[in-house]
Amino acid sequence: LALLTALEKRCRVGNDTPSLIKVCNASLQHCKDAENEAMQIHTLDTLSTRRSQKSAAIQAMIQLALPWVLVDKDSNIPLPSLKSDKLMVAMRDITDGKIFLEAERAQLTR
């Protein structure tokens, strides 16, 4: 994760948006694969509040994490656990006030 953070900084400062999106998503996916909810929330919050972070990278991270917290009401998927509620609250805080994340915010508040 530390190596991905250094790579994220280089991509962000160098204005390499496609690589930045891949690195941010890889960091988030790594936390998801490790099943570490606290690190997942911390990584999402840290990467989205970086100075001069690209809006495309923030949007890609939110779109990646959106299926992890949403529940399809038509299927038999169980209700999200309390841990994913924390992730949902963190994602609502990130999307709050960002016009480019209006659709994702609407999905989270339903």
N, C-alpha and C positions, 0 to 999 in steps of 0.2 A: 504494500500500500504506500510505503514511503517513496519507492521508486516511481510509482504512478503519480504521486503528488508532485515530484520534481519535474516529471515529463509534462504534467498538466500546466505547470507554470511556464515552461518553455513554449508550449503551444499557445497559451493565452497571450503571453507577451509578444510572440512572433506572429500573432493574428492568423494562425493556422486553424480555422474553425472546424473543418472536417476531422482533423486529427484530435482536436480538443474534445469534440463530442464523443469520439471513440474512447478516449482516455477516461473521461468522466463516467461514461457508461460502464467501462471495464472496472473502475474503482467501486462503483455502486453494486455491480454484479458480483464482484469478489466478496463484498460484505454479505450479500444475500446468500451466496453459496456457503459461506462460513456460518450461516444462521445466527449472526450476531446483530440483533436488532438495534442495540445501543450504538454500535459502530456504524450501522447503516444510517441511522438518524444523524449522527455526528458528521459523517461523510457528506451526506446530502446537504446538511446545513452549511458546512464549511465550504464546499465547492460552489454553492449558490450565492454565498455572500462574499466571495473573493472580489478584490478591487478590480474593476474593469472586466468583470466576467461577461462573456458573450451571452446574449439572451437566447441564442439558439442552443447553447450548451445546457442552460438551465431548463429550457423547454424539453430537450431530449431526456434529461435525467428524470424530470417529473413524468414524462410519458412512459419511461421505462418502469418506474416504480408504481404507476397508477394501477396496473392489474394486480399488484401484490396486495392492495388494500381494498379494492372494490369487490363486491359480492354480486353475482348474477342472481337476481330474485327468481328467475324462471327455472333455474336448475336446482339440484339438491346439494349445492355447495354449502358447507356449514358457515355459520356467522363468523366474522373475523374475531380473532382472539384479542385480549386486552393489549397485547404487545403491538399488534398491527393498528390498534386505535391510537397508540402513541405515534406511530409512523404517519397515520392519517392527519393527526393534529399538526405534526411537524410540516407535512406537505401543505396543509392549509395556511400555515404561517408563512411559508415560502411564497405561495402563490398570491397571498394577500397584497393587493395594490399593484400588481403587475398586469398591465393591459394585454400583453402577449400570452398570458396564461389564464385568460378568462374562461375558456371552455373547460380546461382542466379543473379550475376552481369550482365551476358549476357541477362537475361530476363528483367532486369530493364532498360538496355540501348537500347533495341529494339525500 
